[in-house]
Every structure is written in C-alpha cells, then in structure tokens.
C-alpha cells in the first residue's frame, strides 16, 4: 500500500519568513551601502571597510530585533496559555461549554460537538483550547532563538554576496557590477522563496527586485549629492 504524504507550506512559515527577510535585507542594505559610498567617490578600501562593518552591524541588529520581537510574541502566547490553564482548573464546565460552542459554530450538531469537546478535553484539555480558542499550534509557536539565528545567519550570507562583488570589481565598474549582481541575487532569492512558499515565482522575484533597485538608487543619489572623497 502506498503511503499518502502531505506537505503543507504553512509548516515553513517560521523559518522561511526569518530566513528570507535576513538574506534580502543583507543584500539590499549592504549593496545599497556600498553603492552609496562608491558614489561619493570614496576609495576602494573605504568602500570594503564600510561594507564589512555594515555586514557585522546588520547581522547583530537582525538577531537582536528578531529575538526581541519573537520573544514578545512568545510572552503573549505563554500568558494566554497560563490564563487558559487557570480557567480550565477553576471553571471546567464553562470551558467545556465554550469549546462545544466553537464546534457548533463550525457546523457540528450540538450533540456531536459536545461529544467531541468531551473527548478532546479528556485527551489534552490545554492543547485543545490553545488550538481551538487561541489559535496556537506547534507550527506557529514563537521560537525566539531560532528566529534570531536564522535572521543573523542569512543576513550575513546575503550581505557577503555584494561585498564579494565589490572586492573583485575594478573601481571604475564597481557600482554597475555590485548593483546588477545584487539585483540578480535578489531576483533569484525572491523567486526561490516564492517557490518554497507555494507562490508564483515571478511575483516573488519582481517585488524584491523592485525594492532593492529603489534602495540602491536612493543611496546612490545621497552619495553623489552629499559625498566627499575620504582622505
């Protein structure tokens, strides 16, 4: 008998969001920084130094931001679960009625809804209420450390790509090479993320490329307008 294996894109939401955000931000911010400084007529060494500093600072910022953000989400989830645990202990009948009403609203008869509610409550009351009442599941549970490491790591990888392009580019062609190479990388990652998430590849590639190009144009304009040669 063949096995029926189901793959759900929702299972990838946590790590996919953090990874895509980190890599895209690494490419966009570092490439924009490099292009902006290059447009100010800075030297090759200064451009690379600024790019490397941007990589380190950005990776740490991404890690801290993701950790704080997801930790806040985890704190909220834990507070809701603790409140639900107390209510299940102090008001079991009211909680059973509440769970029954949820199933009735979803289309079950009152008798069947009560039976389902009783059996699931006997199996694992807290998990059932967390899922049905609070919308909390294992897939969507907040994981601060995982999100922080994924964001920092993917940011560093993404930021390293335009930095390598800047390193190997002749100074006269640095801006077009870094810009074009970074946009191609953004398009590839955008399409890849869309494919992994079950969306249309061209949409994912187009939107991230558009915003990346806009960011590089803006920083290049700032560098050209206000930049000075670094001694």
C-alpha positions in Angstrom: 0.0 0.0 0.0 1.4 3.4 -1.0 1.8 6.0 1.7 -0.1 9.3 1.4 2.3 12.0 2.3 1.0 15.6 2.7 3.3 18.6 2.6 1.9 21.9 3.9 3.5 25.2 3.1 2.4 26.6 6.5 4.9 24.4 8.2 7.7 26.5 6.7 6.3 29.9 7.7 8.5 30.4 10.8 11.9 29.7 9.4 11.1 30.9 5.9 10.0 34.3 7.0 13.1 34.9 9.1 15.5 33.4 6.5 14.1 35.4 3.5 13.9 38.6 5.5 17.5 38.2 6.7 19.0 37.3 3.3 17.1 40.0 1.4 17.9 42.6 4.0 21.6 41.6 3.9 21.8 42.0 0.1 19.8 45.2 -0.1 21.3 47.1 2.8 24.9 46.1 2.1 24.7 46.6 -1.6 23.0 50.0 -1.1 25.7 51.0 1.4 28.4 50.0 -0.9 26.8 51.8 -3.9 26.1 54.9 -1.9 29.7 55.2 -0.6 31.1 54.4 -4.0 29.0 57.2 -5.5 30.6 59.6 -3.1 34.0 58.9 -4.7 35.4 57.1 -1.7 38.4 54.8 -2.1 38.1 51.0 -2.7 39.5 50.2 0.8 37.0 52.6 2.5 34.1 51.0 0.5 35.1 47.5 1.6 35.5 48.6 5.2 32.1 50.2 5.3 30.6 47.1 3.7 32.1 44.8 6.2 31.0 47.0 9.1 27.5 47.0 7.6 27.5 43.2 7.5 28.5 42.8 11.2 26.2 45.6 12.4 23.3 44.4 10.3 23.6 40.8 11.4 23.7 41.7 15.1 20.8 44.1 14.6 18.7 41.5 12.8 19.4 38.9 15.6 18.5 41.4 18.3 15.4 42.6 16.6 14.1 39.2 15.8 14.8 37.9 19.2 13.1 40.8 21.0 10.1 40.7 18.6 9.5 37.0 18.7 10.2 36.9 22.5 7.4 39.4 22.9 5.1 37.1 20.9 6.2 34.1 23.0 5.5 36.0 26.2 2.0 36.8 25.0 1.4 33.2 24.0 2.7 31.9 27.4 0.4 34.4 29.2 -2.6 33.3 27.3 -1.8 29.6 27.9 -1.4 30.3 31.7 -4.7 32.1 31.8 -6.3 29.2 29.9 -4.8 26.7 32.3 -6.2 28.6 35.3 -9.7 28.8 33.7 -9.7 25.1 32.9 -8.9 24.3 36.5 -11.4 26.8 38.1 -14.2 26.7 35.5 -14.1 23.4 33.7 -17.8 23.3 32.9 -17.7 26.8 31.4 -14.7 25.9 29.3 -16.3 22.7 28.1 -19.4 24.8 27.0 -17.2 27.3 25.3 -15.4 24.5 23.4 -18.7 22.9 22.4 -20.0 26.2 21.1 -16.9 26.5 18.9 -17.6 23.2 17.2 -21.3 24.1 16.8 -20.3 27.3 15.0 -18.1 25.2 12.7 -21.0 23.1 11.7 -21.4 20.2 14.1 -24.6 19.3 15.7 -24.8 20.2 19.4 -24.8 16.6 20.5 -21.7 15.7 18.3 -20.0 18.9 19.3 -20.4 18.1 23.0 -19.1 14.6 22.4 -16.0 15.9 20.5 -15.4 18.5 23.2 -15.5 16.0 26.0 -13.2 13.5 24.3 -10.6 16.1 23.3 -10.7 17.7 26.7 -10.1 14.3 28.3 -7.2 13.7 25.9 -5.4 17.1 26.4 -7.6 20.0 27.5 -5.0 22.7 27.4 -3.7 21.8 23.9 -7.2 21.6 22.6 -8.2 25.0 23.9 -4.9 26.5 22.8 -5.6 25.3 19.3 -9.3 25.9 19.0 -9.8 29.0 21.2 -6.4 30.8 20.9 -5.3 29.6 17.5 -1.9 28.4 18.8 -0.4 25.3 17.2 3.1 23.8 17.1 3.6 25.2 13.6 3.0 28.8 14.6 4.6 28.7 18.1 7.1 31.5 18.6 10.7 30.4 18.7 12.9 33.5 19.5 16.3 31.8 19.3 15.6 30.0 16.1 14.3 33.3 14.5 17.3 35.3 15.7 19.9 32.8 14.5 18.1 32.4 11.2 17.9 36.1 10.6 21.5 36.8 11.6 23.0 33.9 9.6 21.0 34.6 6.5 21.7 38.4 6.7 25.5 37.7 6.9 25.3 35.4 3.9 23.2 37.8 2.0 25.5 40.8 2.9 28.6 38.8 2.0 27.5 38.5 -1.7 27.6 42.2 -2.6 30.7 42.5 -0.5 32.5 39.8 -2.6 31.3 41.6 -5.8 32.8 44.8 -4.5 36.1 43.1 -3.6 36.6 41.6 -7.1 35.2 44.6 -9.1 37.5 47.2 -10.7 36.9 50.5 -9.0 35.6 52.1 -12.2 32.9 49.4 -12.7 32.1 48.7 -9.0 28.7 50.5 -9.0 27.2 48.7 -12.0 28.7 45.3 -11.1 27.5 45.4 -7.5 24.1 46.8 -8.5 23.4 44.3 -11.3 24.8 41.3 -9.4 22.8 42.2 -6.3 19.6 42.6 -8.2 20.1 39.3 -9.9 20.7 37.7 -6.5 17.6 39.3 -5.1 15.5 38.1 -8.0 16.8 34.6 -7.5 16.1 34.6 -3.8 12.7 36.2 -4.2 11.8 33.5 -6.8 13.2 30.7 -4.6 11.3 31.9 -1.5 8.1 32.2 -3.5 8.6 28.6 -4.9 9.2 27.2 -1.4 6.2 29.0 0.0 4.0 27.8 -2.9 3.5 31.3 -4.5 4.2 32.4 -8.1 7.9 32.7 -8.7 7.8 35.8 -10.9 5.8 37.8 -8.3 8.3 37.0 -5.6 11.3 37.9 -7.8 9.7 41.1 -9.1 8.7 42.6 -5.8 12.0 42.1 -4.1 14.0 43.3 -7.1 11.9 46.4 -7.4 12.5 47.5 -3.7 16.2 46.5 -4.0 16.7 48.7 -7.0 14.8 51.6 -5.3 17.0 51.3 -2.3 20.2 51.4 -4.3 19.1 54.3 -6.4 18.2 56.3 -3.3 21.6 55.7 -1.6 23.5 56.3 -4.8 21.7 59.6 -5.1 22.6 60.5 -1.5 26.2 59.5 -2.0 26.5 61.5 -5.2 24.8 64.6 -3.7 26.5 64.8 -0.3 29.6 62.6 -0.6 33.1 63.8 -0.4 36.4 62.0 -1.1 37.6 60.2 2.0 41.2 61.1 2.7 
